[in-house]
Amino acid sequence: MTVNVKDIYLNYFKENGHVIIPSAPLIPENDPTCLFNSTGIQPLVPYLLGEKHPQGKRLCDVQKCFRLTDIDEVGDSTHHTFFEMLGNWSLGDYFKKESIKYSFDLLTKHFNIPLERLAVTVFKGNDFVDKDCDSANYWMEMGIDKDRIAYLDSDSNWWPNMTNIGPAGPDTEIFYFRSDDEIPQKFNPEDDRWVEIWNNVFMEYYHDEDGYTKLEQKNIDTGMGVERITAILEGVNDNYLSSIWIDLIKLIEDYTNLSYEDNKKNIRIVADHMKAAIMLASEGLYPSNTDQGYILRRIIRRLVRISKHINLDINKQFITDFTNIIQNKYVKYYNELENSEKIINIIFDEVIKFSKTLEKGLKEFNKICNILESQGIDKINGKTVFRLYDTYGFPPEMTEEEARNIGFDIDMEGFSKFFKEHQEKSKAGSKEKFKGGLADNSIENVKYHTATHLLHQALKDVLGDDVNQKGSNINSQRLRFDFSFGRKLTDDEKKKVENIVNEKIKEGLDVNVCEMSLDEAKKSGAIGLFTNKYGDIVKVYSIGNYSKEICGGPHVKNTSELGTFKIIKEEAVSSGVRRIKATLS
Ligand code: SER
């Protein structure tokens, strides 16, 4: 049985007054502090705080998510690096009663889940928030028995958690009895036959260093994982046997002549990593040695490595067939999948590169083994295994395998020691990097960052105050700035904007920074995104008297450092959003 959970969900909420919004990209456009979108709510945080969403107060979507944290779990029946979340939101509109009713209705009437298979948890209260009797009562009004309601503390029923800075609140979670055993009358959330399927968060608080305060508006944020609910509704206990995965699994079976039954773990990893790589590449991400690009590189390289265990050649035909299946399934929700040729090439080029790396590594490996053999040694020490990995990109698992083939041992423990040391060093490095809020603080990037502030203000001057930043991306060659505006800019307008920015550069304006509360910043007229990522105390950068913007920095000291500003492109990104690319020279 195939159940199209996404369409049933979106149609249901649409019929109930929600606007279906497109998924935000996996790679957040405007948040250098986080590499990937990993929940449905992440892109909507500014609107919980009161910013008006252009589509209104009732929204729903299916959001693409990517989580690297689960990568070691991939291979079991439930974990994925790429997955999708269904969500419905009320931004200061309906609250607990309606939210619970919508969830109950959808599950029992549209997904046709029998009442006796459902149970819920609600927040049991703490020092400053009362026990959530309201939610419990609404659930009982719907028909949930009181034995099927468990009251849990903030470790379970508070989202995201008690320490996170930003909007938060108690939640009520819905569980499904996933077993053929007789269903116990009393719900025990510790019993893992009960699996969580949906989380409704009552976002009415804001947390900062001083504690919790009420938000100006009461919000609803719900999240339901597509992969799990699909498997449940289709009656399978393994996500990979549901309609989401089964044709991809079959394709791998066809290419390898191996059965899924006997090779579950490796086939699942290959399927998961192929899909994730396609989704990341569809957003124009290329494998590289930094940030998101590095993650894509790791995913593809792991895919190649694991595929060898099942004798699968990740050749162009396989990538093409896999991409075509993904495209057919998902393009309706994510139109960036349209350009399959580009996606296939991104992945294939990396596979080829990695194969060459492996070849070189193998040569070096053989050289080392010959030398060791001539010295009567049959064990490769940890440092050498690490060098093969670090310098030649030759993975330790491969060294181990090759070594075994010729009767050699390897010192894996020694390798782990070197690897850990290396990891700690690079972790410290990347923390450093993200501290300032910019992905790369080279001098060129810093200049572009200051130019972006000037451009933002100049656009407001020329096109009107309604122009707002929708995204920003900087590298050492150019800035890219997305903003809300309904039409193409005329040549005259572009020239005007360019001239203003260049004037401000010539004026040699000092750039100053000041720390203040978010409230003060708003009152002072600073522009910028009022999201939680800045914390309560924010930095406001002023450029002379011309621009004032909330920002993590860093910036140049004086605009005279910037050179000449030039707009090289102006184009549409989506309806109502334009993009400018500009350079400094
Ligand atoms: N933000 C909540 C979650 O991710 C509900 O969407 O579970």
Residues whose N, C-alpha, C, O or C-beta is under 5 A from the ligand:
A	BS01	LIG	T39 G40 I41 N199 V201 D221 T222 G223
